[in-house]
Amino acid sequence: MAGTPTRSHHPTAEGSHDKHIHHGRTTAAWVGSLTATVAILLGGIALVMQNWPLFWAAAALLVIAVIATRVLQVMGHGAD
């Protein structure tokens, strides 16, 4: 398409470039989203089976996913 920029960052009015957008392509994003997906799947299975210990383990895994994502971001494995 004519006139459509092909880069993910565009010059601003001052001539500088905006921060690059990673769209979740970082280690922190992958670890967090995959761990959260497993936790939600396990939680759903636990609800159907009415297995409350598994449900609470899945809830704890979801909390761990959030913590792991944040720790990885602080360690520099996430987007700025």
C-alpha positions as CSV (number, residue, x, y, z in Angstrom):
1,M,0.0,0.0,0.0
2,A,1.4,3.4,-1.0
3,G,2.2,5.6,1.9
4,T,2.0,2.9,4.6
5,P,5.1,2.8,6.9
6,T,6.8,-0.5,7.1
7,R,8.7,0.0,10.4
8,S,7.2,-0.5,13.9
9,H,8.6,2.9,15.1
10,H,7.8,6.2,13.4
11,P,9.6,9.6,13.8
12,T,7.9,12.0,16.2
13,A,7.5,15.7,15.6
14,E,10.9,16.3,17.2
15,G,12.6,13.8,14.8
16,S,13.3,11.1,17.4
17,H,11.9,7.6,17.2
18,D,9.4,6.0,19.5
19,K,10.3,3.0,21.6
20,H,10.3,-0.3,19.6
21,I,7.1,-2.4,20.3
22,H,7.9,-6.1,21.0
23,H,4.3,-7.4,20.8
24,G,5.1,-10.0,23.6
25,R,8.1,-11.5,21.9
26,T,10.1,-11.7,25.1
27,T,11.1,-14.4,27.5
28,A,9.1,-12.9,30.2
29,A,5.9,-12.8,28.1
30,W,6.3,-16.4,26.9
31,V,7.0,-17.8,30.4
32,G,4.1,-15.8,31.9
33,S,1.5,-16.6,29.2
34,L,2.4,-20.3,28.9
35,T,2.4,-20.8,32.7
36,A,-0.9,-18.9,33.0
37,T,-2.4,-21.0,30.2
38,V,-1.5,-24.3,31.9
39,A,-2.9,-22.9,35.2
40,I,-6.2,-21.9,33.6
41,L,-6.6,-25.3,31.8
42,L,-5.9,-27.2,35.1
43,G,-8.3,-24.9,37.0
44,G,-11.0,-25.6,34.4
45,I,-10.5,-29.3,34.5
46,A,-10.5,-29.2,38.3
47,L,-13.8,-27.3,38.3
48,V,-15.4,-29.9,36.0
49,M,-14.1,-32.7,38.2
50,Q,-14.9,-30.8,41.4
51,N,-11.3,-31.5,42.5
52,W,-10.7,-28.6,44.9
53,P,-7.1,-29.4,45.8
54,L,-6.2,-29.3,42.1
55,F,-8.2,-26.1,41.6
56,W,-6.3,-24.3,44.4
57,A,-3.0,-25.7,43.0
58,A,-3.9,-24.2,39.7
59,A,-4.8,-20.9,41.4
60,A,-1.4,-20.9,43.0
61,L,0.3,-21.6,39.7
62,L,-1.5,-18.6,38.2
63,V,0.0,-16.4,41.0
64,I,3.4,-17.9,40.3
65,A,3.0,-17.1,36.6
66,V,2.5,-13.4,37.5
67,I,5.4,-13.4,39.9
68,A,7.7,-15.2,37.4
69,T,6.8,-12.7,34.6
70,R,7.6,-9.7,36.8
71,V,10.9,-11.2,38.0
72,L,12.0,-11.9,34.5
73,Q,11.0,-8.3,33.5
74,V,13.2,-6.9,36.3
75,M,16.0,-9.2,35.2
76,G,15.9,-7.6,31.8
77,H,14.1,-10.4,29.9
78,G,11.0,-8.3,29.1
79,A,10.2,-5.3,27.1
80,D,11.4,-1.9,28.4
